[in-house]
Amino acid sequence: MSLPSLGTTYHRTSYPAISPFKPALRQAGRSVLITGGGGGIGFEIARSFAKASASRVIIVGRRAAFLIEAVSNLQQEFGANGVTEFIARQGDISDDASISSLWEYLHSRGIFINVLVLNAAHVGPSGPDTLLLDKDEIMQAFQVNVGGNFLMTTKFVHQILRPSIPAADHQLYLINISTSRIHMYPSTNSDTYTSSKTAWMAMLGRIADQAKVDELQIISYHPGALYSEGASKNIEKHLVNWDDMSLPADYAVWAASPEASWLHGRFVWAHWDVDELHRAATDATNDVGKQMKDEQGNLKVGVLGLPSVSLDLYLNR
């Protein structure tokens, strides 16, 4: 079975176009905040931004000891170059007070976040019968995957209203680590993770539509099949052809650059070759280019089946 792709090239590991060592992708002078950054893909994204010479990488998670160990490992690997400062900060994005405390801490230290990577997620229950799911468990997934991400986003964007923060670089990059499951229809199971991630992707798409890309650039992507801590609890490693962590980690650095601005507000897969996709997207003679040009909802979340409908149709004029 062929894997979904908008081009002929399908990557399973990093490649030169998204390499954090590529001069055009350098993150020098920027501060990067990664939720769920203590392990798995979050930790690897931290490594990639350090390779790209980010000035500061802040990893956030619920387990303090886990974060401290992660920062220690990052310092051992990159500390010798003296370029990147690593900070661990305990926080729970399901808790509004915890989110507010995190951003007040950053403000108190005069730290302006240039890149926000929304990686933390709550998986939630699933089952063959939607009506047998527990309502409180369903809402917990939405509290993290929609509510927590929304509040993190508003705190991130409203930094520019802080008069005490230097205005040297107010360009913001928001990277949303999503999932291929939002493409799955019909779903084999009732899955609150998929539903909540889809809801957030829909809201983020609207936020992107209202933002200027040269002020707030938003890109969402599926990171791949990754053998993370969570995956190791549910499946044996040899049963799946896992993707290399370097692919989605380096992709985050590419997504936090002007090179990716043409994907603002859209959802893609880290597997898709960025150069090939860009050529196709800017070529109005092929299907991908036509869709990117003519369909406002292309690679976004919405209901297909009708052309765009305006509420103006219901107004008496």
C-alpha positions as CSV (number, residue, x, y, z in Angstrom):
1,M,0.0,0.0,0.0
2,S,1.4,3.4,-1.0
3,L,1.6,6.1,1.7
4,P,-0.3,9.4,1.2
5,S,1.7,12.1,-0.5
6,L,1.3,15.1,-2.6
7,G,4.4,14.3,-4.6
8,T,6.6,11.4,-5.7
9,T,9.2,11.7,-2.9
10,Y,8.4,10.4,0.6
11,H,11.0,11.0,3.3
12,R,11.5,8.8,6.4
13,T,14.4,10.7,7.8
14,S,15.8,14.2,7.6
15,Y,17.3,15.6,4.3
16,P,19.3,18.6,3.2
17,A,16.4,21.0,2.4
18,I,15.2,21.0,6.1
19,S,18.6,20.5,7.7
20,P,19.1,22.8,10.8
21,F,22.6,23.5,9.6
22,K,21.3,25.1,6.4
23,P,22.2,28.8,6.6
24,A,18.8,30.0,5.6
25,L,17.2,28.1,8.5
26,R,19.5,29.5,11.3
27,Q,17.6,30.5,14.4
28,A,20.3,32.7,15.9
29,G,18.9,35.4,18.3
30,R,15.6,33.5,18.8
31,S,14.0,32.0,21.8
32,V,12.1,28.8,21.3
33,L,9.5,27.3,23.6
34,I,8.4,23.7,23.3
35,T,5.6,22.1,25.2
36,G,6.0,18.4,25.9
37,G,9.7,19.0,25.4
38,G,11.2,16.6,27.9
39,G,11.2,13.5,25.7
40,G,10.3,12.0,22.4
41,I,9.7,14.3,19.5
42,G,9.7,17.4,21.8
43,F,13.2,16.7,23.0
44,E,14.4,16.0,19.4
45,I,12.9,19.3,18.3
46,A,14.9,21.0,21.0
47,R,18.0,19.4,19.7
48,S,17.3,20.5,16.1
49,F,16.8,24.1,17.2
50,A,20.1,24.0,19.1
51,K,21.8,22.7,15.9
52,A,20.2,25.7,14.2
53,S,21.9,28.0,16.8
54,A,18.8,29.2,18.6
55,S,19.8,31.5,21.4
56,R,17.5,30.0,23.9
57,V,15.4,26.7,24.1
58,I,12.8,26.3,26.8
59,I,11.2,22.9,27.3
60,V,8.0,22.7,29.3
61,G,6.4,19.6,30.8
62,R,4.6,18.2,33.8
63,R,7.5,16.1,35.2
64,A,10.2,18.3,36.7
65,A,12.8,15.6,37.2
66,F,12.3,14.4,33.6
67,L,12.8,18.0,32.3
68,I,15.9,18.5,34.4
69,E,17.5,15.4,33.0
70,A,16.6,16.5,29.5
71,V,18.2,19.9,29.9
72,S,21.3,18.2,31.4
73,N,21.5,16.0,28.3
74,L,21.1,19.0,26.0
75,Q,23.8,20.9,27.9
76,Q,26.2,18.0,27.6
77,E,25.6,17.8,23.9
78,F,25.6,21.5,23.0
79,G,27.0,23.3,26.0
80,A,30.5,23.4,24.7
81,N,29.5,25.8,21.9
82,G,28.1,28.3,24.3
83,V,25.4,29.4,21.8
84,T,22.2,28.0,23.2
85,E,20.8,28.4,26.7
86,F,18.5,25.6,27.8
87,I,15.8,26.2,30.4
88,A,13.4,23.6,31.9
89,R,10.1,24.8,33.2
90,Q,7.5,22.7,34.8
91,G,4.0,23.4,33.5
92,D,0.7,21.8,32.7
93,I,-1.2,23.1,29.7
94,S,-4.4,21.6,31.0
95,D,-4.3,24.1,33.8
96,D,-4.9,27.8,33.1
97,A,-3.1,29.0,36.2
98,S,0.0,27.0,35.2
99,I,0.0,28.5,31.7
100,S,-0.3,32.0,33.1
101,S,2.5,31.3,35.6
102,L,4.7,30.1,32.8
103,W,4.3,33.3,30.7
104,E,4.6,35.5,33.8
105,Y,7.9,33.8,34.5
106,L,9.1,34.5,30.9
107,H,8.0,38.1,31.2
108,S,9.8,38.6,34.5
109,R,13.0,37.5,32.9
110,G,12.5,39.6,29.8
111,I,12.3,36.6,27.6
112,F,10.5,37.1,24.3
113,I,9.4,33.9,22.6
114,N,9.9,33.9,18.8
115,V,8.9,30.3,18.2
116,L,6.2,28.4,19.9
117,V,6.0,24.6,19.3
118,L,2.8,23.1,20.5
119,N,3.7,19.5,21.0
120,A,2.1,18.5,24.3
121,A,-1.1,16.4,23.9
122,H,-3.6,14.3,25.7
123,V,-4.5,11.0,24.0
124,G,-7.8,10.3,25.8
125,P,-10.1,7.3,25.5
126,S,-11.3,5.5,22.4
127,G,-13.7,2.8,21.6
128,P,-16.0,1.3,19.0
129,D,-19.1,3.0,20.4
130,T,-19.0,6.7,20.9
131,L,-21.9,6.8,23.3
132,L,-20.1,4.5,25.7
133,L,-17.2,6.9,26.2
134,D,-16.8,8.7,29.5
135,K,-17.8,12.4,29.1
136,D,-15.2,13.7,31.7
137,E,-12.4,11.8,29.9
138,I,-13.5,13.2,26.6
139,M,-13.5,16.8,28.0
140,Q,-10.0,16.3,29.4
141,A,-8.7,15.7,25.9
142,F,-10.4,18.8,24.7
143,Q,-9.1,20.8,27.7
144,V,-5.5,20.0,26.7
145,N,-5.6,19.7,22.9
146,V,-8.0,22.7,22.3
147,G,-8.2,24.8,25.5
148,G,-4.6,24.5,26.6
149,N,-3.2,25.1,23.1
150,F,-5.6,28.0,22.6
151,L,-4.4,29.8,25.8
152,M,-0.8,29.1,25.0
153,T,-1.4,30.7,21.6
154,T,-3.1,33.8,23.0
155,K,-0.3,34.3,25.5
156,F,2.3,33.9,22.7
157,V,0.6,36.3,20.4
158,H,-0.1,39.0,23.0
159,Q,3.6,39.2,23.9
160,I,3.9,42.0,21.4
161,L,1.6,44.1,23.6
162,R,4.1,44.0,26.5
163,P,5.8,47.4,26.5
164,S,8.9,46.2,28.4
165,I,9.8,43.6,25.7
166,P,12.3,44.8,23.1
167,A,10.8,45.2,19.7
168,A,13.8,44.0,17.7
169,D,12.1,40.9,16.3
170,H,8.3,40.6,16.7
171,Q,7.9,38.0,13.9
172,L,6.3,35.0,15.5
173,Y,6.3,31.4,14.3
174,L,3.8,28.9,15.7
175,I,4.4,25.2,15.0
176,N,1.6,22.8,15.7
177,I,2.5,19.1,16.0
178,S,-0.7,17.4,14.7
179,T,-1.5,13.9,13.6
180,S,-2.4,12.1,10.3
181,R,-5.5,10.8,12.1
182,I,-7.4,14.0,11.2
183,H,-7.4,12.6,7.6
184,M,-9.0,9.4,8.6
185,Y,-12.6,9.0,7.5
186,P,-14.5,6.9,8.4
187,S,-12.6,6.3,11.6
188,T,-12.5,2.7,12.9
189,N,-12.8,3.8,16.5
190,S,-14.4,6.7,18.3
191,D,-11.3,8.6,19.2
192,T,-11.2,11.7,21.4
193,Y,-7.6,12.4,20.5
194,T,-8.5,12.6,16.8
195,S,-11.6,14.7,17.5
196,S,-9.9,17.2,19.8
197,K,-6.8,17.5,17.5
198,T,-9.2,18.1,14.5
199,A,-11.1,20.7,16.5
200,W,-7.8,22.6,17.3
201,M,-6.7,22.4,13.7
202,A,-10.0,23.9,12.6
203,M,-9.6,26.8,15.1
204,L,-5.9,27.3,14.3
205,G,-6.8,27.6,10.6
206,R,-9.2,30.4,11.4
207,I,-6.6,32.1,13.5
208,A,-4.1,31.8,10.6
209,D,-6.7,33.3,8.2
210,Q,-6.9,36.4,10.4
211,A,-3.2,36.8,10.8
212,K,-0.6,38.4,8.6
213,V,2.1,35.8,7.8
214,D,4.9,38.3,8.2
215,E,3.7,38.8,11.8
216,L,2.4,35.4,12.8
217,Q,3.3,32.3,10.7
218,I,1.3,29.2,11.5
219,I,2.1,25.7,10.2
220,S,0.7,22.3,11.3
221,Y,2.1,19.0,10.4
222,H,1.9,15.3,11.0
223,P,5.3,14.2,12.4
224,G,5.2,10.6,11.3
225,A,5.1,7.2,13.0
226,L,7.5,7.7,15.9
227,Y,8.7,5.2,18.5
228,S,8.1,7.5,21.5
229,E,7.7,6.7,25.2
230,G,4.0,6.5,24.7
231,A,4.3,4.2,21.7
232,S,6.6,1.9,23.5
233,K,3.9,1.2,26.1
234,N,1.4,0.0,23.5
235,I,3.3,-1.7,20.7
236,E,6.5,-3.7,20.2
237,K,9.2,-1.8,18.3
238,H,9.8,-4.5,15.7
239,L,6.1,-4.5,14.6
240,V,6.2,-1.1,12.9
241,N,8.5,0.5,10.3
242,W,9.1,3.6,12.4
243,D,10.1,7.0,11.0
244,D,13.4,8.6,12.2
245,M,12.9,11.3,14.8
246,S,15.2,13.6,12.8
247,L,12.5,14.1,10.1
248,P,9.8,15.9,12.2
249,A,12.4,17.5,14.5
250,D,14.3,19.2,11.6
251,Y,10.9,19.9,9.9
252,A,10.0,22.1,12.9
253,V,13.1,24.3,12.2
254,W,12.2,24.6,8.5
255,A,8.6,25.5,9.4
256,A,9.9,28.3,11.7
257,S,11.5,30.1,8.7
258,P,10.4,32.4,5.9
259,E,11.0,29.4,3.5
260,A,7.8,27.9,4.8
261,S,5.6,31.0,4.6
262,W,3.6,29.7,1.6
263,L,2.2,27.0,3.9
264,H,0.8,29.4,6.4
265,G,-2.4,28.1,8.0
266,R,-2.2,24.7,6.3
267,F,-1.7,21.1,7.5
268,V,1.0,18.9,5.8
269,W,3.0,15.8,6.5
270,A,6.7,15.9,7.4
271,H,7.2,13.1,4.9
272,W,6.5,15.3,1.9
273,D,9.5,16.8,0.2
274,V,9.3,20.6,0.8
275,D,11.0,21.6,-2.5
276,E,8.9,19.3,-4.6
277,L,5.7,20.4,-2.8
278,H,6.6,24.0,-3.3
279,R,7.2,23.6,-7.0
280,A,3.9,21.9,-7.4
281,A,2.0,24.4,-5.2
282,T,3.3,27.3,-7.3
283,D,2.6,25.6,-10.6
284,A,-1.0,26.5,-11.6
285,T,-0.9,23.9,-14.4
286,N,-1.0,20.9,-12.1
287,D,-3.7,19.7,-9.7
288,V,-1.8,20.6,-6.5
289,G,-1.1,24.1,-7.7
290,K,-4.7,24.6,-8.8
291,Q,-6.0,23.4,-5.5
292,M,-3.6,25.6,-3.5
293,K,-4.5,28.6,-5.6
294,D,-8.3,28.1,-6.0
295,E,-9.4,26.3,-2.8
296,Q,-9.2,28.5,0.3
297,G,-9.8,25.4,2.4
298,N,-7.1,23.2,0.8
299,L,-5.0,21.4,3.4
300,K,-7.3,22.8,6.1
301,V,-10.1,21.5,8.2
302,G,-13.7,21.9,6.9
303,V,-16.7,20.1,5.5
304,L,-16.4,19.4,1.8
305,G,-19.4,19.1,-0.6
306,L,-20.4,22.7,-1.2
307,P,-18.6,25.8,-2.5
308,S,-17.9,28.5,0.1
309,V,-21.1,29.8,1.7
310,S,-21.4,33.3,3.0
311,L,-23.8,34.2,5.9
312,D,-24.7,37.2,3.9
313,L,-27.2,35.0,2.1
314,Y,-29.4,35.1,5.2
315,L,-29.4,38.9,5.5
316,N,-32.5,40.9,4.4
317,R,-31.3,43.6,2.1
